[in-house]
Amino acid sequence: MNIKVVLEPSEEGGYTVDVPSLPGCISEGETIEEALTNIQ
């Protein structure tokens, strides 16, 4: 299943990722790859 996510650079460094279709489903990581892995 593919779900749309929004990936943004964080002001503190690293990246924040959230799932618009799942309110409150937010994660973060130091790299893009880590952030995407964490949101899974």
Secondary structure, 3 states (H helix, E strand, C coil): CCCCCEEEECCCCCEEEECCCCCCCEEEECCHHHHHHHHC
